Amino acid sequence: MEYWRNGVLEGCDNPKKGQYSNRNLGFTLLEVMIAIAIIAITLLAVFGSQSQSLSLANEAKFSTTAALLAQSKMAEIEAVNPEDLASDSGDFGENFPNYHWNLTVSDVSFAGIDEALDYLKKIDLSLFYGEYGQYKYSLRLYRFVPKTKS
């Protein structure tokens, strides 16, 4: 029967084979370097995914806010007399800093149906966020504009 006593495996043909030595108690420099490299690669992947997660959260916040602001601006546009529609630009005030909008009103043109197109206006609304307009949200609306009798 084999058993350990004082770091020596008793009942073994070669007692020194089962004996502990100071050399075998630690890790080699190569093992430590490999472990650190594995940890570094893992942390790099974790930090990269964290950065991407923050970026996606910012984009989601912009998309949600921009959709609500565009809906609000389009409601204002629809309340205006259609004949008074004109291109314009501005911002959303102190409540939404760095949010800017640009409104473009133009005539619609398609070949072959000119009479019907006299009553349509194309309205493009673009929202921008950031100092340099990093994020953009666009919306297009076609509006019927009845002609007044002169």
N, C-alpha and C positions, 0 to 999 in steps of 0.2 A: 504494500500500500504506500502510495506517495503522499506526502504532505509538506507544507512549508514550515520551516523553523529558522528564524533569524535571517530571512532572505535567501535561504538555501533550500532547494527542493530535495527533501530526504527520500531515500529509496530509489534514487536515480543512479544510473551507471556513471554519469559524469556530473558530480555535484556542482562544478563550476558553471555548467551550462545553464542551470536554473538560478544562478546567483545574480543579484542586481549589481550593476556597476554604476558609478557616477556618470560615466559617459552616456549611458542609455536613458538617463532620467529626463533629459530636456529635448527641445526641438533644435534641429539644425537651422542655420541661417537661411538655407534654401527653402525649407518648409515654411519658415516665418514669412519670407518674401512672397511665396506663392499665396499664402493665406491673406496677406495684405493686398495683393493684386486682385484676388477674388472679391474681397470686401470693397475695394475701390471701384471695381467694375459694377458691383451691385449698387453701391451708393450713387454712382453716376447715372445708372438707369432709373433709380428712384427719384433723384433730383430732376432728371429730364422729364419724367412723366408728371412730376409736380408742376414744373414750369409750363408744360403743355396744358395741364388742367387749369391753371390760372388764366392762360390765354383763352381757352375755350369758355371759361366762365365770363370773362370780359366780353367776348363776342356775343354770348347769350344775353348778357345784360343789355348790350347795345341793341340787339335785334328786338328785344322786348320793349325797351324804352322807345326806340325809333318807330316801331309799329304803332304804339299808342300816340306818339306825337304826330305822326303822319295822319292817323285817323282824325285827330283833333284839328289839324290844319286843313284837311280835306272837308271837314264839316264847316269850317269857316269859309272855305272857297265856295261850297255849295250854297251858302247863305247869301253870297254876293250876287248881285244882278249879273246875269251871264254876259250882257253887253259891256259891263265894266271890268271884265277880267283882263288882267295885264300881267306880264312877267314881273317878278319881284323877288327879293331875297331878304333874309334877316336872321335873327336868332330867337331862341325861346326864353330869353330873360335869365334872371338870376336863379330861378328854380332848376334850370337845366343848363349849367355852364358848359361851354364848348360844343353845344349842339347848335348847328346852323342849318338853314333850309334855303333852297333855291327853287323858285317856281317859274316854269316856262310854259307860256300859252302860245299855241300856234294853230294854223288852219290845217285841216286834214286834206290830203290829196291822194286820190286813187284814180287811175284812168278808167273812164267809162261811166262813172256814176257821179258826175260833177254836180248835178242838181241836188242830190241828197247830201252831199258833202258841204254845201253852203251852210247847212244848219249844224254842223259839228265843229267842236273845238277840241284839240288835243291838249291835255293838261299834264305836264310832267312835274312831279314833285320829288326833289332829291334832298335827303337829310345827310349831313356830315357830322362826324364826331371827332374831336381832337383838334389840336392846333393846326395840323397839316392835313386834316381830313383823312385820317387813317382808315376809318370805317365809313361806309356809304350805304344808304338805304334808298331805293328808288321806287316810285309808285307812278303809274300812268292811269289817267282817267279820260274818257271821251264824254263830252257834255253836249247835250242838245241845246242849241241857242236859237230860239224862235226869232224870226225877222219881224220887226215892227213895221206896220204900214205907214208909209210916208204920205 
